[in-house]
Amino acid sequence: MPETEQRPSPTAEPQSTTGLPATLDAAKTRDQSEGAFTRWMRTIFGWRSGSTRADLKEFLEGSVPSELGFSPEEGTMLKNILGLRERRIDDVMVPRAHIVAIQQDIALGELVKVFEKAGHSRLVAYDDTLDDPVGMVHIRDLIAFMTARASIAPKPKPRRRKKAAATTETPPPEEAVEKRADKITDGMLDLSAIDLTMPLSKTKIIRTMLFVPPSMPAIDLLAKMQATRIHLALVVDEYGGTDGIVSIEDLVELIVGDIEDEHDDEEAPGISRQADGSFVADARASLEDVIEAVGKGFDVGEALNEVDTLAGYLVSQVGRVPVRGELVPGPSGFEFEVLDADPRRVKKVRIHSGKSRSSDRPRELPAPAPMKPVSPASTSQDNGPVKGPRQP
């Protein structure tokens, strides 16, 4: 019997091979499929072996979207998605000088005016300065607070007495008027009940916001905004000072392009050519747009990688914010004239080329003919004594 028990069953599987065939076959199948995909892409599109991300990026940049079956918009979005992880917050943030913020003790009436002029749905609230932020205010919270204060509570309806079936008396006219008034006032708003002098800090509608460093990748902030459901972030430097602000709309625009709503300016920072050959530009215009408008002769060199706007280029040239009327040297043959500026930023600039500056110069008059010398006696006799400048 022991010998019979030690014999393996003819239907039993070897223990040494349990679980191995499936694993080996799956790995082999995956390697074969990857090899087939790579060979197919290399044959059809001429791709080289490498990472799929790098190959896809190179393929999109070297091909026309219509040849791939993509629309131009889809091709642009695909390129933007691939380059999203290389973008940092300081590349997309709104600079500090352009932040519309309010003090936490501002009156509600003034806050409504700020919302009306700013055209934003969220505003940053601060204590003393913008370096002491306390949160943000959403316009929906403000409207909800004011609606709750202005709502007229419906009057409690008095209990009606049971009337006899034979009673046919009509209600007095005073009671009928009161009923009509109750129907009118139910659901109405009494705006005079809102105290517009109430400070914002007492309304308890200030929400928390995100604080992020300028070196944070844009894709990480987008994921954080989705997770926390907070769509506004303040960019702070290593010392806790405010550098800028980023909204979820700014991050989405990195993928889909500019998003304009009813409150955005219809015209982007523009550059217009003047009759004398010069250009008048908004200082917020990007250097790429300036180069495209002025021409390839407007070569700023390495500054194109260091600053983004025309105002930034001017500040980098002189090391400070230039004042109104100041002339700033530019690339060879060009000169900048600051038309409008304040102590914090440059607003409007005129770009003079060599030709436009030469046209502004007065024409040189021909040299006068040499005059014969005149004796002092005849001078005093004909014209009288020569008067010198009057002394103070």
C-alpha positions as CSV (number, residue, x, y, z in Angstrom):
1,M,0.0,0.0,0.0
2,P,2.7,2.6,0.7
3,E,4.2,2.0,-2.6
4,T,0.8,2.4,-4.3
5,E,0.2,5.7,-2.4
6,Q,3.5,7.2,-3.5
7,R,2.7,6.8,-7.2
8,P,1.6,10.0,-8.7
9,S,-1.8,10.1,-10.3
10,P,-1.7,10.1,-14.2
11,T,-4.0,13.2,-14.2
12,A,-2.1,15.2,-11.7
13,E,-0.1,18.2,-12.9
14,P,3.6,18.6,-11.9
15,Q,4.0,20.9,-8.9
16,S,7.1,22.6,-10.3
17,T,5.2,24.1,-13.2
18,T,2.2,25.4,-11.3
19,G,1.4,29.0,-12.2
20,L,4.3,29.5,-14.5
21,P,2.9,29.0,-18.0
22,A,0.3,31.9,-17.7
23,T,2.9,34.3,-16.4
24,L,5.4,33.5,-19.1
25,D,2.8,33.6,-21.8
26,A,1.5,37.0,-20.7
27,A,5.0,38.5,-20.6
28,K,5.8,37.0,-24.0
29,T,2.6,38.3,-25.4
30,R,3.2,41.8,-24.0
31,D,6.7,41.9,-25.5
32,Q,5.5,40.7,-28.8
33,S,2.7,43.2,-28.9
34,E,5.0,46.1,-27.9
35,G,7.5,45.0,-30.6
36,A,4.8,44.8,-33.2
37,F,3.4,48.2,-32.2
38,T,6.9,49.7,-32.4
39,R,7.6,48.1,-35.8
40,W,4.2,49.2,-37.1
41,M,4.8,52.8,-36.0
42,R,8.3,52.8,-37.4
43,T,7.1,51.5,-40.7
44,I,4.1,53.7,-41.1
45,F,5.4,57.0,-39.6
46,G,9.1,56.5,-39.5
47,W,9.3,56.6,-35.7
48,R,12.5,55.7,-33.9
49,S,12.5,53.4,-30.9
50,G,12.2,55.4,-27.7
51,S,9.7,56.6,-25.2
52,T,6.1,56.9,-26.4
53,R,5.9,60.5,-25.1
54,A,9.0,61.7,-26.9
55,D,8.0,59.9,-30.1
56,L,4.5,61.4,-30.0
57,K,5.8,64.9,-29.3
58,E,8.3,64.7,-32.1
59,F,5.7,63.3,-34.5
60,L,3.2,66.1,-33.7
61,E,5.8,68.8,-34.2
62,G,7.0,67.3,-37.5
63,S,3.7,66.7,-39.1
64,V,0.7,68.6,-40.3
65,P,-2.4,67.9,-38.1
66,S,-4.6,67.4,-41.1
67,E,-2.4,64.5,-42.3
68,L,-3.0,62.7,-39.0
69,G,-6.7,63.1,-39.0
70,F,-6.6,65.9,-36.3
71,S,-8.1,69.3,-36.7
72,P,-5.7,72.2,-36.1
73,E,-7.3,72.9,-32.7
74,E,-6.9,69.2,-31.6
75,G,-3.3,69.2,-32.7
76,T,-2.6,72.4,-30.7
77,M,-4.3,70.9,-27.6
78,L,-2.3,67.7,-27.8
79,K,1.0,69.7,-28.0
80,N,-0.1,71.9,-25.1
81,I,-1.0,68.8,-23.0
82,L,2.5,67.3,-23.7
83,G,4.2,70.5,-22.6
84,L,2.0,71.1,-19.6
85,R,4.4,69.4,-17.1
86,E,7.2,71.7,-18.2
87,R,5.2,74.8,-17.3
88,R,5.6,76.4,-13.9
89,I,3.2,78.6,-11.9
90,D,5.4,81.7,-12.5
91,D,4.8,81.2,-16.3
92,V,1.1,81.6,-16.0
93,M,0.4,83.7,-13.0
94,V,-1.1,87.2,-13.1
95,P,1.6,89.5,-11.6
96,R,1.1,91.3,-8.4
97,A,0.7,94.7,-10.0
98,H,-2.5,93.5,-11.8
99,I,-4.2,91.8,-8.8
100,V,-7.5,93.3,-7.9
101,A,-7.8,92.9,-4.1
102,I,-9.9,94.4,-1.3
103,Q,-9.3,95.1,2.4
104,Q,-11.2,92.8,4.8
105,D,-12.9,95.8,6.5
106,I,-14.3,97.3,3.3
107,A,-17.9,98.3,3.4
108,L,-20.4,96.1,1.5
109,G,-21.4,99.0,-0.7
110,E,-17.8,99.6,-1.8
111,L,-17.3,95.9,-2.3
112,V,-20.2,95.8,-4.8
113,K,-18.6,98.7,-6.7
114,V,-15.2,96.9,-6.8
115,F,-16.9,93.7,-8.2
116,E,-18.7,95.8,-10.8
117,K,-15.5,97.4,-12.1
118,A,-13.2,94.4,-11.8
119,G,-15.4,91.9,-13.7
120,H,-14.2,89.0,-11.6
121,S,-16.2,86.5,-9.6
122,R,-13.5,86.1,-6.9
123,L,-11.4,88.8,-5.1
124,V,-8.5,88.4,-2.7
125,A,-9.1,89.9,0.7
126,Y,-6.2,91.1,2.9
127,D,-5.6,92.6,6.3
128,D,-3.1,95.4,6.1
129,T,-1.3,94.8,2.8
130,L,-1.4,92.2,0.0
131,D,1.3,90.4,1.8
132,D,-1.2,89.6,4.6
133,P,-3.9,87.8,2.8
134,V,-6.9,86.4,4.7
135,G,-8.8,84.6,2.0
136,M,-11.0,85.4,-0.9
137,V,-14.6,86.6,-1.5
138,H,-16.9,85.0,-4.1
139,I,-19.6,87.2,-5.6
140,R,-22.2,84.4,-5.2
141,D,-21.6,84.4,-1.4
142,L,-22.0,88.2,-1.4
143,I,-25.3,88.0,-3.3
144,A,-26.6,85.2,-1.1
145,F,-25.8,87.2,2.1
146,M,-27.5,90.4,0.7
147,T,-30.5,88.4,-0.4
148,A,-30.9,86.8,3.0
149,R,-30.8,90.2,4.6
150,A,-33.3,91.8,2.2
151,S,-35.8,88.9,2.1
152,I,-39.2,89.8,3.6
153,A,-40.4,87.0,5.9
154,P,-44.0,86.0,5.1
155,K,-46.5,86.9,7.7
156,P,-48.0,84.0,9.7
157,K,-51.5,83.3,8.5
158,P,-54.2,83.5,11.2
159,R,-56.4,80.5,11.9
160,R,-59.7,80.7,10.1
161,R,-62.8,80.1,12.0
162,K,-65.2,77.6,10.7
163,K,-68.2,79.2,9.1
164,A,-71.6,77.9,9.1
165,A,-72.8,76.4,5.9
166,A,-75.7,78.9,5.6
167,T,-73.4,81.9,6.0
168,T,-73.1,83.9,2.9
169,E,-71.5,87.1,4.2
170,T,-68.7,88.6,2.2
171,P,-65.4,89.6,3.9
172,P,-64.9,93.2,4.8
173,P,-62.9,95.3,2.3
174,E,-60.0,95.8,4.8
175,E,-59.4,92.0,5.0
176,A,-59.4,91.7,1.3
177,V,-56.8,94.4,0.9
178,E,-54.6,92.7,3.5
179,K,-54.8,89.4,1.7
180,R,-53.7,91.0,-1.6
181,A,-50.8,92.8,0.2
182,D,-49.6,89.5,1.7
183,K,-49.5,87.9,-1.7
184,I,-47.5,90.8,-3.1
185,T,-44.9,90.9,-0.3
186,D,-44.3,87.2,-0.1
187,G,-40.9,86.5,-1.8
188,M,-40.1,90.2,-2.3
189,L,-36.8,91.8,-1.3
190,D,-36.5,94.9,0.8
191,L,-33.1,96.3,-0.3
192,S,-33.3,99.1,2.3
193,A,-32.9,96.4,5.0
194,I,-29.3,95.8,3.8
195,D,-26.7,97.7,5.8
196,L,-24.2,98.7,3.1
197,T,-21.9,100.2,5.7
198,M,-21.3,96.8,7.3
199,P,-17.6,95.7,7.0
200,L,-16.8,92.6,5.1
201,S,-15.2,90.9,8.1
202,K,-18.5,90.8,9.9
203,T,-20.3,89.0,7.2
204,K,-18.4,85.7,7.6
205,I,-18.3,85.1,3.9
206,I,-14.5,85.1,3.4
207,R,-13.4,81.7,2.1
208,T,-10.0,80.0,2.3
209,M,-7.7,80.0,-0.7
210,L,-4.6,78.1,-1.8
211,F,-1.0,79.3,-1.4
212,V,1.6,77.9,-3.8
213,P,5.2,78.7,-4.6
214,P,6.1,80.0,-8.1
215,S,8.2,76.9,-8.9
216,M,5.2,74.6,-8.6
217,P,4.4,72.7,-11.8
218,A,1.1,73.9,-13.3
219,I,-0.2,70.4,-13.7
220,D,0.2,69.8,-10.0
221,L,-1.8,72.9,-9.1
222,L,-4.5,71.9,-11.5
223,A,-4.8,68.5,-9.7
224,K,-4.8,70.2,-6.3
225,M,-7.6,72.6,-7.4
226,Q,-9.7,69.7,-8.6
227,A,-9.1,67.8,-5.3
228,T,-9.8,70.7,-2.9
229,R,-12.5,72.5,-5.0
230,I,-10.7,75.8,-4.5
231,H,-10.2,77.5,-7.8
232,L,-8.0,80.4,-6.8
233,A,-4.4,80.3,-5.6
234,L,-2.1,83.1,-4.3
235,V,1.6,82.7,-5.4
236,V,4.0,83.5,-2.6
237,D,7.7,83.8,-2.6
238,E,10.2,82.3,-0.1
239,Y,9.7,85.2,2.3
240,G,6.0,85.0,2.3
241,G,5.4,88.0,0.0
242,T,2.8,87.9,-2.7
243,D,4.1,87.4,-6.2
244,G,0.9,86.9,-8.2
245,I,-2.3,85.0,-8.5
246,V,-3.5,82.0,-10.5
247,S,-7.1,80.8,-11.2
248,I,-8.2,77.5,-12.6
249,E,-9.1,79.4,-15.8
250,D,-5.5,80.4,-16.3
251,L,-4.5,76.7,-16.1
252,V,-7.2,75.5,-18.5
253,E,-6.1,78.2,-20.9
254,L,-2.7,76.4,-21.1
255,I,-4.4,73.6,-22.8
256,V,-7.3,75.1,-24.8
257,G,-6.0,78.6,-25.4
258,D,-7.5,81.9,-24.4
259,I,-10.9,81.8,-22.9
260,E,-12.8,85.1,-23.2
261,D,-16.1,85.8,-21.5
262,E,-18.5,88.7,-21.5
263,H,-16.4,90.8,-19.1
264,D,-13.0,90.4,-20.8
265,D,-11.6,93.1,-22.9
266,E,-12.4,92.6,-26.6
267,E,-9.0,93.6,-27.7
268,A,-5.7,92.2,-26.5
269,P,-2.8,94.5,-25.6
270,G,-2.3,96.0,-29.1
271,I,0.5,97.4,-31.2
272,S,-0.4,100.0,-33.8
273,R,1.7,101.5,-36.5
274,Q,1.8,105.3,-36.7
275,A,2.0,107.5,-39.8
276,D,5.6,108.5,-39.0
277,G,6.7,104.8,-39.0
278,S,6.8,104.4,-35.2
279,F,4.8,101.9,-33.2
280,V,2.6,102.6,-30.2
281,A,2.3,99.5,-28.0
282,D,0.6,98.5,-24.8
283,A,3.4,97.7,-22.3
284,R,1.7,94.4,-21.5
285,A,2.2,93.1,-25.0
286,S,4.4,90.1,-25.3
287,L,7.8,90.4,-26.9
288,E,6.8,87.8,-29.5
289,D,3.9,90.0,-30.6
290,V,6.1,93.1,-30.7
291,I,8.7,91.3,-32.9
292,E,6.0,90.1,-35.2
293,A,4.5,93.6,-35.6
294,V,7.8,95.6,-35.8
295,G,9.8,93.1,-37.9
296,K,12.7,90.7,-37.6
297,G,15.0,93.6,-37.3
298,F,13.7,94.1,-33.8
299,D,16.1,91.5,-32.2
300,V,16.1,91.5,-28.4
301,G,18.5,88.6,-28.1
302,E,18.6,86.6,-24.9
303,A,16.0,88.9,-23.3
304,L,13.3,86.9,-25.1
305,N,14.1,84.0,-22.7
306,E,14.3,86.2,-19.6
307,V,11.2,88.4,-19.8
308,D,7.8,88.0,-21.4
309,T,6.4,91.5,-22.0
310,L,7.5,94.8,-23.4
311,A,7.4,96.4,-20.0
312,G,9.6,93.7,-18.6
313,Y,12.2,94.3,-21.3
314,L,12.3,98.1,-20.5
315,V,12.7,97.4,-16.8
316,S,15.6,95.0,-17.6
317,Q,17.2,97.6,-19.8
318,V,17.4,100.3,-17.2
319,G,17.2,98.3,-14.0
320,R,14.1,100.1,-12.6
321,V,10.6,101.2,-13.7
322,P,11.2,104.0,-16.2
323,V,9.2,107.2,-15.8
324,R,6.9,109.0,-18.2
325,G,8.7,110.7,-21.0
326,E,11.9,108.8,-20.5
327,L,13.8,107.5,-23.5
328,V,15.2,103.9,-23.2
329,P,17.7,102.5,-25.7
330,G,16.5,99.3,-27.5
331,P,18.0,97.0,-30.0
332,S,20.2,98.4,-32.7
333,G,18.3,101.1,-34.6
334,F,15.4,101.3,-32.1
335,E,14.5,103.5,-29.2
336,F,11.6,103.4,-26.7
337,E,9.7,106.4,-25.5
338,V,7.6,105.9,-22.3
339,L,4.2,107.5,-23.0
340,D,2.4,106.5,-19.8
341,A,3.6,105.0,-16.6
342,D,3.2,105.1,-12.8
343,P,5.6,104.3,-10.0
344,R,4.7,100.6,-10.2
345,R,4.6,99.8,-13.9
346,V,4.9,101.0,-17.5
347,K,1.6,101.3,-19.4
348,K,2.2,102.6,-22.9
349,V,5.3,102.8,-25.1
350,R,6.2,104.3,-28.4
351,I,8.8,102.4,-30.4
352,H,11.0,104.5,-32.7
353,S,13.0,103.0,-35.5
354,G,16.0,104.7,-37.1
355,K,13.8,105.9,-39.9
356,S,11.1,107.3,-37.8
357,R,13.6,109.2,-35.6
358,S,15.3,110.7,-38.6
359,S,12.0,112.0,-39.9
360,D,11.4,113.8,-36.5
361,R,14.6,115.7,-36.7
362,P,14.4,119.2,-38.2
363,R,15.9,119.7,-41.6
364,E,19.3,121.2,-41.7
365,L,19.3,124.7,-43.3
366,P,22.0,125.7,-45.7
367,A,24.9,127.6,-44.2
368,P,24.4,131.4,-44.4
369,A,26.7,133.3,-46.8
370,P,29.6,135.0,-45.1
371,M,28.9,138.6,-44.1
372,K,31.3,141.5,-44.5
373,P,32.7,142.8,-41.3
374,V,31.0,146.0,-40.0
375,S,32.8,148.7,-38.0
376,P,31.5,149.2,-34.4
377,A,30.7,152.8,-35.2
378,S,28.3,152.0,-38.0
379,T,26.7,149.3,-35.9
380,S,25.9,151.7,-33.0
381,Q,24.8,154.4,-35.4
382,D,22.4,152.2,-37.4
383,N,21.0,149.8,-34.8
384,G,21.7,151.5,-31.5
385,P,23.5,150.0,-28.5
386,V,23.4,146.3,-28.2
387,K,21.3,145.2,-25.2
388,G,22.5,142.4,-23.1
389,P,20.5,140.1,-20.9
390,R,18.7,141.8,-18.0
391,Q,20.1,141.0,-14.6
392,P,17.9,139.7,-12.0
